[in-house]
Amino acid sequence: MKIVKIILLSFLTIFGFNSNAIAQSVLNEILSSGTLKAGTTGDFNPFSVRDAATNKYKGYDIDLMTELANDMGVEIEFVPTDWKTIVNGVVAGKYHITGSASIKASRMKAAGFSESYLAVVFKPFTTADKVENFNGWDSINKSGVIVATTLGTAMEPMVKGWFPNATIKSVEAPARGYQEVLAGRADIFVTSNLEGSTLKAKYSDVKEVKVDAPRSPTPLAMLLPQADQVWINYVNHWINIKTAKGFFEATAEKWGL
C-alpha cells in the first residue's frame, strides 16, 4: 500500500498538484487508510441494488466504484445512504464519493461533481389498468391524479413543477414512488429512461405513458467534496482514462444502459 501511495503522490506532484493540497485532500486519507468509502442508496436499479439477504450491492455504480478502488490499490467500502441525505453524507465526510447522481444546481451549492459519463431523460409510467387514462404530459396534470415520488430524488422537484394540478405524494426512502403506483396508492411515477426500462422488464404491470417527448435531459456524475479540487481532479482524470479505454461503454452495455 505504501508503494501505491508513493507512486500516486509522485505522479500527482509531477503533473502540477501542490504537495500541501495533496496532504489535506481526501485522496491522501483514502491512500493512508487503504479504503475508499462510497455512498450508495441500493434502490436505483440498475445502478445500485442491495440484496437484502446478503446486504451486498450490485449494479452499474457498484462496478464503477469498485474499479476506481482497484485502480487506486485500495479496498472499497459501500456506505448506505438515501437520496434525501446523499449530499449531506459527502459534506459530513461519511463517504468520499457517491455513485451516479443527477447534476442539479441545488446539489452544487454544497457538493462537487465529477465529470459526467452518462445522461438520462425522464418519462412517466403507470400500471396496465390505468395506461389508457393517460396520453401525454398534460393528461397527468389534472385534479384527481396522484403522482408518487421519492423524497430527495431528482424527480421530486420535477413532478412538483410539472403537475401543479395533480396531487403529489412524496414517500421517504426506502419506499419508492414506483412502489406506490404498483400498490395502487398512486397513479403515476416519473423516473429516468434507464430505470424505467429496468422496471418494465422486472414488473409486467409497469407501463410507459405515451408522450410527445421525454423531459429534462440530465447528466449523471459522482458527488464529491466541493472544496477538494485534488480529489475531484483525480477522479476526473480517472474517468477520462477509463472512457478512452472503453470501460464506461462496456459497463453500460453490461447493465443494459
C-alpha contacts under 8 A as a table, 3 or more apart, distances in Angstrom:
res1	aa1	res2	aa2	distance
1	M	4	V	5.12
1	M	5	K	6.22
1	M	31	L	7.59
1	M	34	G	7.04
1	M	73	G	6.98
1	M	74	V	7.62
2	K	5	K	5.04
2	K	6	I	6.11
3	I	6	I	5.14
3	I	7	I	6.18
4	V	7	I	5.24
4	V	8	L	6.15
4	V	72	M	7.49
4	V	73	G	6.46
5	K	8	L	5.19
5	K	9	L	6.03
5	K	31	L	5.77
5	K	32	S	7.59
6	I	9	L	5.25
6	I	10	S	5.94
7	I	10	S	5.16
7	I	11	F	6.09
8	L	11	F	5.08
8	L	12	L	6.22
9	L	12	L	5.07
9	L	13	T	6.07
9	L	22	I	7.61
10	S	13	T	5.10
10	S	14	I	6.12
11	F	14	I	5.24
11	F	15	F	6.38
12	L	15	F	5.22
12	L	16	G	6.53
12	L	17	F	5.38
13	T	16	G	5.33
13	T	17	F	4.79
13	T	18	N	6.38
13	T	19	S	6.36
14	I	17	F	7.24
17	F	21	A	7.32
17	F	22	I	7.03
17	F	230	V	7.17
18	N	21	A	5.23
18	N	22	I	6.27
19	S	22	I	4.98
19	S	23	A	6.24
20	N	23	A	5.08
20	N	24	Q	6.40
21	A	24	Q	5.18
21	A	25	S	6.08
21	A	230	V	6.92
22	I	25	S	5.05
22	I	27	L	6.97
22	I	28	N	6.26
22	I	230	V	6.37
23	A	28	N	5.67
24	Q	28	N	6.94
25	S	28	N	5.52
25	S	29	E	6.86
25	S	228	D	6.07
25	S	230	V	6.36
25	S	231	W	6.44
26	V	29	E	4.91
26	V	30	I	6.16
26	V	96	H	6.85
26	V	228	D	7.17
26	V	231	W	6.29
27	L	30	I	5.18
27	L	31	L	6.29
27	L	230	V	7.32
27	L	231	W	5.47
28	N	31	L	5.14
28	N	32	S	5.93
29	E	32	S	5.10
29	E	33	S	6.00
30	I	33	S	5.33
30	I	34	G	5.67
30	I	35	T	5.46
30	I	36	L	5.55
30	I	74	V	7.67
31	L	34	G	5.07
31	L	35	T	7.10
31	L	72	M	7.88
31	L	74	V	7.02
34	G	73	G	7.69
34	G	74	V	4.76
34	G	75	E	6.08
35	T	69	A	7.84
35	T	74	V	5.27
35	T	75	E	4.65
35	T	76	I	5.72
35	T	77	E	6.66
36	L	69	A	6.22
36	L	74	V	6.56
36	L	75	E	6.10
36	L	76	I	4.97
36	L	77	E	6.05
36	L	95	Y	7.89
36	L	96	H	6.72
37	K	76	I	6.19
37	K	77	E	4.82
37	K	78	F	5.95
37	K	79	V	6.50
37	K	94	K	7.77
37	K	95	Y	4.74
37	K	96	H	5.38
37	K	97	I	6.80
38	A	65	M	7.13
38	A	76	I	7.23
38	A	77	E	6.12
38	A	78	F	4.91
38	A	79	V	5.74
38	A	95	Y	5.37
38	A	96	H	5.96
38	A	97	I	5.01
38	A	98	T	5.17
38	A	99	G	7.20
39	G	78	F	5.86
39	G	79	V	4.66
39	G	80	P	5.92
39	G	81	T	5.98
39	G	86	I	7.41
39	G	89	G	7.65
39	G	94	K	7.93
39	G	95	Y	5.65
39	G	96	H	7.60
39	G	97	I	6.19
39	G	98	T	4.51
39	G	99	G	6.68
40	T	48	S	6.76
40	T	78	F	6.54
40	T	79	V	6.18
40	T	80	P	5.49
40	T	81	T	5.66
40	T	82	D	7.41
40	T	98	T	5.97
40	T	99	G	5.87
41	T	44	F	6.83
41	T	48	S	6.63
41	T	49	V	7.76
41	T	80	P	5.81
41	T	81	T	4.99
41	T	82	D	4.98
41	T	83	W	6.94
42	G	45	N	7.87
42	G	48	S	4.65
42	G	49	V	4.19
42	G	50	R	4.53
42	G	57	Y	6.65
42	G	80	P	7.38
43	D	48	S	6.08
43	D	49	V	5.32
43	D	50	R	6.84
43	D	174	P	7.37
44	F	47	F	5.39
44	F	48	S	5.02
44	F	49	V	6.13
44	F	195	E	7.19
45	N	48	S	5.64
45	N	49	V	5.71
45	N	59	G	7.15
45	N	195	E	5.83
45	N	198	T	6.76
45	N	199	L	7.87
46	P	49	V	6.76
46	P	59	G	5.29
46	P	60	Y	6.26
46	P	194	L	7.82
46	P	195	E	6.54
46	P	198	T	6.73
46	P	255	W	6.53
47	F	58	K	7.63
47	F	59	G	4.56
47	F	60	Y	4.42
47	F	61	D	4.93
47	F	62	I	7.12
47	F	99	G	7.90
47	F	100	S	7.51
48	S	57	Y	6.44
48	S	58	K	5.76
48	S	59	G	4.76
48	S	60	Y	6.65
48	S	61	D	5.86
48	S	62	I	6.27
48	S	99	G	7.91
49	V	57	Y	5.44
49	V	58	K	5.37
49	V	59	G	6.12
50	R	55	N	6.08
50	R	56	K	5.60
50	R	57	Y	4.43
50	R	58	K	6.63
51	D	54	T	5.57
51	D	55	N	5.20
51	D	56	K	5.43
51	D	57	Y	6.18
51	D	58	K	7.98
52	A	55	N	5.08
52	A	56	K	7.56
57	Y	62	I	6.75
58	K	61	D	7.87
58	K	62	I	5.56
58	K	63	D	7.40
59	G	62	I	5.17
59	G	63	D	6.34
59	G	255	W	7.10
60	Y	63	D	5.30
60	Y	64	L	6.36
60	Y	251	T	6.56
60	Y	252	A	6.87
60	Y	255	W	6.21
61	D	64	L	4.98
61	D	65	M	6.16
61	D	99	G	5.19
61	D	100	S	6.38
62	I	65	M	5.38
62	I	66	T	5.97
62	I	99	G	7.44
63	D	66	T	5.17
63	D	67	E	6.06
63	D	251	T	7.50
64	L	67	E	5.21
64	L	68	L	6.29
64	L	99	G	7.97
64	L	251	T	7.94
65	M	68	L	4.98
65	M	69	A	6.26
65	M	76	I	7.53
65	M	99	G	7.16
66	T	69	A	5.17
66	T	70	N	6.17
66	T	76	I	6.10
67	E	70	N	4.98
67	E	71	D	6.14
68	L	71	D	5.20
68	L	72	M	6.25
68	L	238	W	7.74
69	A	72	M	5.03
69	A	73	G	6.14
69	A	74	V	5.26
69	A	75	E	5.98
69	A	76	I	5.73
70	N	73	G	5.04
70	N	74	V	6.07
70	N	75	E	7.13
71	D	74	V	7.81
79	V	94	K	7.85
79	V	95	Y	6.82
81	T	85	T	6.74
81	T	86	I	5.94
81	T	89	G	7.54
82	D	85	T	5.64
82	D	86	I	5.64
82	D	152	G	7.96
82	D	173	A	6.41
82	D	174	P	7.54
83	W	86	I	5.13
83	W	151	L	6.90
83	W	152	G	4.69
83	W	153	T	5.48
83	W	173	A	7.43
84	K	87	V	7.83
84	K	151	L	5.86
84	K	152	G	3.90
84	K	153	T	7.01
84	K	173	A	7.93
85	T	88	N	5.12
85	T	89	G	6.20
85	T	152	G	7.37
86	I	89	G	5.30
86	I	90	V	6.86
86	I	98	T	7.92
87	V	90	V	5.35
87	V	91	V	6.36
87	V	107	R	6.75
87	V	110	A	7.29
87	V	111	A	6.45
87	V	223	L	7.44
88	N	91	V	5.01
88	N	92	A	5.92
89	G	92	A	5.17
89	G	93	G	6.10
89	G	94	K	5.09
89	G	95	Y	6.39
90	V	93	G	5.17
90	V	94	K	6.10
90	V	95	Y	5.70
90	V	96	H	6.37
90	V	97	I	6.76
90	V	98	T	7.78
90	V	111	A	7.08
90	V	223	L	7.22
90	V	224	L	6.35
90	V	225	P	5.90
91	V	94	K	7.80
91	V	110	A	7.07
91	V	111	A	6.63
91	V	225	P	6.12
91	V	226	Q	7.85
93	G	96	H	6.48
93	G	225	P	7.97
95	Y	98	T	7.43
96	H	224	L	6.49
96	H	225	P	7.19
97	I	222	M	6.51
97	I	223	L	5.62
97	I	224	L	5.05
97	I	225	P	7.67
98	T	101	A	7.76
98	T	222	M	5.37
98	T	223	L	5.23
98	T	224	L	7.06
99	G	221	A	7.52
99	G	222	M	5.33
99	G	223	L	7.23
100	S	220	L	5.60
100	S	221	A	5.03
100	S	222	M	5.02
100	S	223	L	7.56
101	A	220	L	5.26
101	A	221	A	5.54
101	A	222	M	6.09
101	A	223	L	6.93
102	S	154	A	6.42
102	S	218	T	6.32
102	S	219	P	6.04
102	S	220	L	4.65
102	S	221	A	6.59
103	I	107	R	7.18
103	I	108	M	7.51
103	I	113	F	7.34
103	I	218	T	6.90
103	I	219	P	6.01
103	I	220	L	5.87
103	I	221	A	6.60
104	K	107	R	5.35
104	K	108	M	6.30
104	K	154	A	7.78
105	A	108	M	4.99
105	A	109	K	6.58
106	S	109	K	5.57
106	S	110	A	7.78
107	R	110	A	5.86
107	R	111	A	5.98
108	M	111	A	5.13
108	M	112	G	5.93
108	M	113	F	7.45
108	M	226	Q	7.97
110	A	226	Q	6.56
111	A	223	L	6.53
111	A	224	L	6.10
111	A	225	P	5.49
111	A	226	Q	4.41
112	G	223	L	5.77
112	G	224	L	4.87
112	G	225	P	5.47
112	G	226	Q	3.90
112	G	227	A	7.37
112	G	232	I	7.70
113	F	221	A	6.08
113	F	222	M	5.58
113	F	223	L	4.69
113	F	224	L	5.54
113	F	226	Q	7.52
113	F	232	I	7.49
114	S	221	A	5.50
114	S	222	M	5.27
114	S	223	L	6.55
114	S	224	L	6.96
114	S	232	I	6.19
114	S	235	V	6.65
114	S	236	N	5.80
115	E	221	A	6.06
115	E	222	M	7.77
115	E	236	N	5.81
115	E	239	I	7.48
116	S	119	A	7.61
116	S	219	P	5.88
116	S	220	L	5.40
116	S	221	A	4.60
116	S	222	M	7.80
117	Y	219	P	7.56
117	Y	220	L	6.62
117	Y	221	A	6.50
117	Y	239	I	7.63
117	Y	248	F	7.47
118	L	219	P	5.93
118	L	220	L	5.41
118	L	221	A	7.37
119	A	217	P	6.89
119	A	218	T	5.43
119	A	219	P	4.09
119	A	220	L	5.46
120	V	192	S	5.87
120	V	193	N	6.32
120	V	194	L	6.92
120	V	217	P	5.70
120	V	218	T	5.30
120	V	219	P	6.36
120	V	220	L	7.38
121	V	192	S	5.43
121	V	193	N	5.73
121	V	214	P	6.01
121	V	215	R	5.80
121	V	216	S	5.67
121	V	217	P	4.42
121	V	218	T	6.14
122	F	190	V	6.58
122	F	191	T	5.36
122	F	192	S	4.28
122	F	193	N	5.71
122	F	214	P	5.52
122	F	215	R	5.21
122	F	216	S	6.19
122	F	217	P	7.15
123	K	190	V	5.57
123	K	191	T	5.81
123	K	192	S	6.14
123	K	193	N	6.20
123	K	196	G	7.66
123	K	208	E	7.50
123	K	209	V	7.62
123	K	214	P	5.33
123	K	215	R	6.74
124	P	137	W	7.96
124	P	188	I	6.56
124	P	189	F	5.79
124	P	190	V	4.38
124	P	191	T	6.67
124	P	208	E	6.24
124	P	209	V	5.58
125	F	188	I	5.64
125	F	189	F	5.40
125	F	190	V	6.06
125	F	191	T	7.80
125	F	196	G	7.64
125	F	206	V	6.75
125	F	207	K	5.61
125	F	208	E	4.42
125	F	209	V	5.29
126	T	130	K	6.48
126	T	131	V	5.99
126	T	181	V	6.65
126	T	187	D	5.97
126	T	188	I	4.84
126	T	189	F	6.51
126	T	206	V	5.86
126	T	207	K	5.35
126	T	208	E	6.34
126	T	209	V	6.67
127	T	130	K	5.47
127	T	131	V	5.97
127	T	181	V	7.11
127	T	182	L	6.77
127	T	187	D	7.58
127	T	205	D	5.26
127	T	206	V	4.76
127	T	207	K	5.31
128	A	131	V	5.39
128	A	205	D	5.35
128	A	206	V	6.42
128	A	207	K	5.83
129	D	132	E	7.46
130	K	133	N	5.42
130	K	134	F	7.44
130	K	187	D	7.32
131	V	134	F	5.77
131	V	207	K	6.61
131	V	208	E	7.55
131	V	209	V	6.28
132	E	135	N	7.37
133	N	139	S	7.99
134	F	139	S	5.42
134	F	140	I	6.60
134	F	209	V	6.46
134	F	210	K	7.57
135	N	138	D	7.78
135	N	139	S	5.81
135	N	209	V	6.55
135	N	210	K	5.59
135	N	211	V	6.44
136	G	139	S	5.62
136	G	140	I	7.39
136	G	209	V	7.05
136	G	210	K	5.73
136	G	211	V	4.16
136	G	212	D	6.50
137	W	140	I	5.59
137	W	141	N	6.98
137	W	211	V	6.11
138	D	141	N	5.20
138	D	142	K	7.58
139	S	142	K	6.52
140	I	145	V	6.47
140	I	163	F	6.91
140	I	166	A	7.08
140	I	188	I	7.75
141	N	145	V	7.29
141	N	162	W	7.26
141	N	163	F	4.48
141	N	164	P	6.63
141	N	165	N	5.33
141	N	166	A	5.22
142	K	145	V	5.84
142	K	163	F	7.45
142	K	165	N	5.05
142	K	166	A	4.97
143	S	165	N	5.35
143	S	166	A	4.93
143	S	167	T	7.06
144	G	166	A	6.32
144	G	167	T	6.90
145	V	166	A	5.17
145	V	167	T	6.10
145	V	186	A	7.77
145	V	187	D	6.31
145	V	188	I	7.73
146	I	166	A	6.05
146	I	167	T	4.76
146	I	168	I	5.92
146	I	169	K	6.70
146	I	186	A	4.95
146	I	187	D	5.22
146	I	188	I	6.46
147	V	159	V	7.57
147	V	166	A	6.91
147	V	167	T	6.12
147	V	168	I	4.93
147	V	169	K	5.93
147	V	186	A	5.96
147	V	187	D	5.92
147	V	188	I	4.69
147	V	189	F	5.65
148	A	168	I	5.98
148	A	169	K	4.65
148	A	170	S	5.89
148	A	171	V	7.37
148	A	177	G	4.60
148	A	178	Y	7.00
148	A	180	E	6.47
148	A	181	V	6.98
148	A	186	A	5.91
148	A	187	D	7.44
148	A	188	I	6.17
148	A	189	F	5.18
148	A	190	V	7.86
149	T	153	T	7.94
149	T	155	M	6.69
149	T	156	E	5.64
149	T	159	V	7.75
149	T	168	I	7.38
149	T	169	K	6.22
149	T	170	S	4.94
149	T	171	V	6.29
149	T	176	R	6.72
149	T	177	G	4.19
149	T	178	Y	7.49
149	T	189	F	6.21
149	T	190	V	7.22
150	T	153	T	5.93
150	T	155	M	7.49
150	T	156	E	6.23
150	T	170	S	5.34
150	T	171	V	4.93
150	T	172	E	5.82
150	T	173	A	6.67
150	T	175	A	7.28
150	T	176	R	5.42
150	T	177	G	5.37
151	L	156	E	6.21
151	L	170	S	5.78
151	L	171	V	5.90
151	L	172	E	5.38
151	L	173	A	7.06
152	G	156	E	6.64
153	T	156	E	5.58
154	A	157	P	6.60
154	A	158	M	6.96
155	M	158	M	5.03
155	M	159	V	6.15
155	M	190	V	6.58
155	M	191	T	6.53
156	E	159	V	5.64
156	E	160	K	6.45
156	E	170	S	7.41
157	P	160	K	5.13
157	P	161	G	6.19
158	M	161	G	5.25
158	M	162	W	6.01
159	V	162	W	4.94
159	V	163	F	5.67
159	V	168	I	7.47
159	V	190	V	7.41
160	K	163	F	5.66
160	K	164	P	6.06
160	K	168	I	6.68
161	G	164	P	6.17
163	F	166	A	5.38
163	F	167	T	7.96
163	F	168	I	7.95
164	P	167	T	7.70
169	K	186	A	7.69
170	S	177	G	7.37
171	V	175	A	6.14
171	V	176	R	6.49
171	V	177	G	6.64
172	E	175	A	5.64
172	E	176	R	7.25
173	A	176	R	6.26
175	A	179	Q	7.02
176	R	179	Q	5.39
176	R	180	E	6.89
177	G	180	E	5.30
177	G	181	V	6.74
177	G	189	F	5.88
178	Y	181	V	5.13
178	Y	182	L	6.24
178	Y	188	I	7.85
178	Y	189	F	5.64
179	Q	182	L	5.04
179	Q	183	A	6.03
180	E	183	A	5.12
180	E	184	G	6.31
180	E	185	R	5.19
180	E	186	A	5.54
181	V	184	G	5.11
181	V	185	R	5.77
181	V	186	A	4.57
181	V	187	D	5.50
181	V	188	I	6.22
181	V	189	F	6.82
182	L	185	R	7.67
182	L	186	A	7.93
182	L	205	D	7.54
182	L	206	V	7.49
183	A	186	A	7.69
184	G	187	D	7.05
186	A	189	F	7.98
191	T	195	E	6.55
191	T	196	G	6.07
192	S	195	E	5.42
192	S	196	G	5.86
193	N	196	G	5.00
193	N	197	S	6.10
194	L	197	S	5.38
194	L	198	T	6.57
194	L	257	L	6.19
195	E	198	T	5.09
195	E	199	L	6.18
196	G	199	L	5.10
196	G	200	K	6.15
196	G	208	E	7.98
197	S	200	K	5.18
197	S	201	A	6.29
198	T	201	A	5.18
198	T	202	K	6.22
199	L	202	K	4.98
199	L	203	Y	5.78
199	L	206	V	6.90
200	K	203	Y	5.29
200	K	204	S	6.05
200	K	205	D	7.52
200	K	206	V	5.25
200	K	207	K	6.61
201	A	204	S	6.66
203	Y	206	V	5.66
204	S	207	K	7.74
211	V	214	P	6.90
224	L	228	D	7.86
224	L	231	W	7.92
224	L	232	I	6.73
225	P	228	D	5.59
225	P	232	I	7.82
226	Q	229	Q	7.49
228	D	231	W	5.57
228	D	232	I	6.28
229	Q	232	I	4.88
229	Q	233	N	5.84
230	V	233	N	5.22
230	V	234	Y	6.19
231	W	234	Y	5.03
231	W	235	V	6.26
232	I	235	V	5.27
232	I	236	N	6.13
233	N	236	N	5.04
233	N	237	H	6.08
234	Y	237	H	5.29
234	Y	238	W	6.20
235	V	238	W	4.97
235	V	239	I	6.17
236	N	239	I	5.02
236	N	240	N	6.28
237	H	240	N	5.06
237	H	241	I	6.19
238	W	241	I	5.12
238	W	242	K	6.09
239	I	242	K	5.22
239	I	243	T	5.90
240	N	243	T	5.11
240	N	244	A	6.21
241	I	244	A	5.24
241	I	245	K	6.39
242	K	245	K	5.02
242	K	246	G	6.24
242	K	247	F	5.24
242	K	248	F	6.62
243	T	246	G	5.15
243	T	247	F	5.80
243	T	248	F	5.58
243	T	249	E	7.30
244	A	247	F	7.74
246	G	249	E	5.32
246	G	250	A	6.08
247	F	250	A	5.21
247	F	251	T	6.06
248	F	251	T	5.14
248	F	252	A	6.04
249	E	252	A	5.19
249	E	253	E	6.22
250	A	253	E	5.10
250	A	254	K	6.19
251	T	254	K	4.97
251	T	255	W	6.47
252	A	255	W	5.35
252	A	256	G	6.08
252	A	257	L	4.85
253	E	256	G	4.99
253	E	257	L	5.81
254	K	257	L	7.71
